[in-house]
Amino acid sequence: MMNDDRAKGMRVLVLHAHPAPRRSRVNAALLAAARGVEGVTVRELYEEYPDFFIDVKAEQEVVAAHDVVVMQHPFYWYSTPSLVKEWFDEVLTSGWAYGEGGTALRGKRWMHAVSTGGAAESYGPGSEHGFTVRQLMAPLEATARLCGMEYLEPFLVQGAGRLSGAEIGEWAGRYAARLAGLRDGDGEPGGA
């Protein structure tokens, strides 16, 4: 059963972090899809902080004002782009996000929207990478849980460099549907 807050609509924040967004057809399409979902706030971290000097107070205020936080980024070396790590280090502070008195994020929802260069079959036991993407994302889930957030199943687009324009359009449509579902409090429709 949906609680009253979710029935009213969730405030969704997409934090896009791609160091070379114009070189990524997939992330560009996902970003455009996110911008097209009414009621979804989009922030481009590399445009906001090209020098990596993060305005911690501003970021904490914008995150606090939303119910769902989506971190959209490519999968780099089994992790996030460096600015995402810097954002975690600077914004998710003790006493605010976790630890004694750190309840600002408690009860919020957290999701990653991730693109990989490798195809889905290159991830998993016995594969080239040896682990599933979900397994490799365990530190991100642990971070969300430490902050008292509900960690949602990631939105994964794999084999990004091999996708046709039509396939990218299909993924963008699924992403828009997933974001709209999160906004509407419908759980996790459109998951990949």
N, C-alpha and C positions, 0 to 999 in steps of 0.2 A: 504494500500500500504506500502511496506517495504522501509525504508529509506536506503540510500547508505551504511551507516555503517553496518547495519544488513545484507545487501546483501553480504558483504565481509566476514561475519562470526564473531560471537561474541566470546569473550574470556570468558570461563566459569571456575569459581573457586568453588570447593567443599571443604568446611571446615567440616571435619568429627569429631564429638565429642561424643565418647562413652567411659565412664570410664572403661568398661570391655568388650572390643570389641570381645574377643575370646569366650565370653559366649553368644554372640548374633548371631545366624545363619542368621537372616534377615539382620542386619546391615553389617555383613561380606559379604553377597552376594551383597548387594547394593554397598558397597565400592569396591568390585572386579568389578562390572559392571561399576562404574564410572571410575575406572582406565583403563578399556578397551575402553573407548570412546576417540578417537583421538582428540587432541586439548583441552581436559579438564584437568585442573590442580587440583590435590588432595593434601590436607594437613590434617594431623591427629593431631588435637589440643592437645589431651592427650599425644601423643608421643612427640610433640614439647615442651609442657609445663607441665611436670608431677609435677612440684613444684608450678604451677599457676603463675609464674613470667613471664608475657607476654611481649615479645619484641614489644612494641607499634609501634615503627617506622617501623620495619620489616613487621608487620601485615598491617599497613596502606599502605605501598608500594605495597604489594602483592594485596591487595584489589583494590587499585587505578589502578593497571595494568590490571584489568579484567572488563568486561561489565556486567556479571551476577555473583552473589554470591549465592551459595546454601549452606545452613547450614543443614547438615545431622546429625540427633541425635534421640535418643529415647525420648518419652514423659514421663517426670518424674514429678509426682505431679502436673500435669496440666501445665507444663512448660518445661524448658530445663534442661539438666545437669548443674551443678554449674559452670563448666568452661566456658560454653557458656555465662552465665550471667556475669562472670568476664571479658570475652572477650568484650562483649558489653560495660561494664563499663570502661574498659581501652582503647579500640581502638576507639570507636565512641565518640570522644571528641568534645567539643564545639570549634568552630573556624575551625574545620577540617571537621566533619561530619554534623554539624548543627550549627545554630546560626549565628552571624555576621561573614561573611567570610567563613562559613562552607559549602562549595560547592563541596567537593571532591567526594561525592557519588551521587550528583544530576544527575538524568537521568539513573542511573544504575538500573538493575533489581535484585530483592531479592526473594529467594524462600527457603522454609524449606522442607526437605525430612524427614518425621517423621514416626517412628514406635510406635505403641501402643500395650500394652499387652492385653487391652480390645478389644473385638470385636466391629465392627462398630455399632451394635444395642445397645451396652451399653452406647453410647453417643447420646445425644439429649433430647429434652423435654420429661419428664416422664420416662426417663431411669435411670439406676444406677447412672450415673454421672450428669444428669440433663442438660447438655449443649452439643452442638456439639463440636468436636475438633476444628473446625474453629472458633467458638465463644471463646473457651478457649485460642486460639492463638491471640486474639485481641491485647494484648500488643506488640507482635512481629510485627504485621502489623503496629501498631502505631509508633513503632521505625523506621521501614523502611520509612514510610511516613514522619516522622520528618526529616529524612535525605534526603528527596527529591527523594527517590527511588520508582520504580514501584514494588509493592508487588504482586507477582504471586501466583496463587492458589497452596496451598501446595501439595506435593506428599505424600499421606498417605498410609501406610501399617498397617492395623489394625488386631488385633487378632494374633499377631506375633508368640506367643508360640504355637499356634494350627495349624500352616501352615505346610503342607507336604513339602518335598524337592522339588517336582515338582512345587508346588504353589510358593515357594520362588523363584525358577528359573524363573517363569513367571513374578513375580514382579520385579526381577532384570532386565529382558528384557525390561519391560515397563519403568523402571528408565533409562536404557541406551538410550532408544528411546527418552525419555523426554529430557535428557541432550543433545543428538545429535540435537534434534529439537531446543533447546535453542541456542546451538552453531551456528546452521545454520540460526537463526533468523526467524524460522517458527512459532513463537508464542509459544503455549503451547500444542503441541501434546503429546499424551501418558499420559495425566493427569489422576490422580486417583481420 
